[in-house]
Amino acid sequence: MQREITKAVDLLDAKGNVLEPGYAKKALFKYDRNAIKAKSIRIKEWDYYCILNDHFGLALTIADNAYMGLDSITLFDFDKPSEISKSFMQWLTFGKKNFPAHSNVGEVKVDAKTHHIHFTVDKVDRILEFNIPNFKDKQSFVGKIRLSDVPEESMVIATPFDKPGYFYYNQKINCMRASGEMKLGDQIFTFEPQTSFGVLDWGRGVWTYDNTWYWGSASGLVNGKTFGFNIGYGFGNTQAATENMLFFDGKAHKLSNVTFNIPVKEGKDDFLSPWTFTSDDGRFELNFEPILDRASRTKVLVLESDQHQVFGHFSGTVILDDGTKLTINKLIGFAEKVKNRW
């Protein structure tokens, strides 16, 4: 069920299929965009960062989905609670954003009249810079964030879809300490590395048109050491491995299957009522108290998206690979359900 890759390997074979489906704790798969055999219009590449503490947060996205590029930025206020989002779309980008083939090198940069977003790797740290001149009420939103203490291990997975030539290659880096400052008008938000943590969602792949996925993530401190998790499903054929993983003090601990138990009210998902999360091996048993639903629904021609990224606090117990049980108490994070026709 859980196939671990421990040595460097090409991601794709000569036909553009995943050569060795499975997971790794480091970025061992060699991604080469030129090795993709599927139609270029189906290629999707993105970098997504989310930085949170108990009071506010930031999300930044640069994406190239071939027929469409998308840049977005969101400021979260968990005390109110509220969020402000701005998104910028470009048509027919087809790889022009020049995403790096590896998560540990290079830069991704967008400069436009409406916005500036810049991700770069400075040795091992990551620098996130942005400037949105008209973010809210003609006020600019600017910031520079440094993500440091990048853990030794992370979640890396190579997942095929059932359709030949289609795949998802993904790395999630949790538990990075965040420091820096954001400014909206005269309001200043300061990330302190003792209380603020970031996650990177680094995605490359060829996706099918109709998908529904579930993803959850959190990072913080437990017993004075860094702790986080990545959970999810719906990203292709996961027979070789799931992407469910715990992170404690820089080390990854592999989980089997985790189920998102989203409450239902009057036949519809009730995202702002308490959730639960259960696992088939009993190692991930958490409750989730929602604070804010970042909901977005769009439809443009044949493209459609219905997204609910819910932020809140996780509490409960998890069990590491060696049997150590950790108690989690109100750890800030998010869980989402996304339906895309893209």
Secondary structure, 3 states (H helix, E strand, C coil): CCCECCCCEECECCCCCECCCEEECCCCEECCHHHCCCCHHHEEEEEEEEEECCCEEEEEEEEECCCEEEEEEEEEECCCCEEEEEEEEEECCCCCCCCCCCCCCCEEEEECCCCEEEEEEECCEEEEEEEEEEEECCEEEEEEEEEECCCCCCEEEEEECCCCCCEEEEEEEEEEEEEEEEEECCEEEEECCCCCEEEEEEEEEECCCEEEEEEEEEEEEECCEEEEEEEEECCCCCCCCCCCEEEECCEEEECCCEEEECCEECCEECCCCCEEEEECCCCEEEEEEEEEEEEEEEEECCEEEEEEEEEEEEEEEEECCCCCEEEEEEEEEEEEEEEEEC
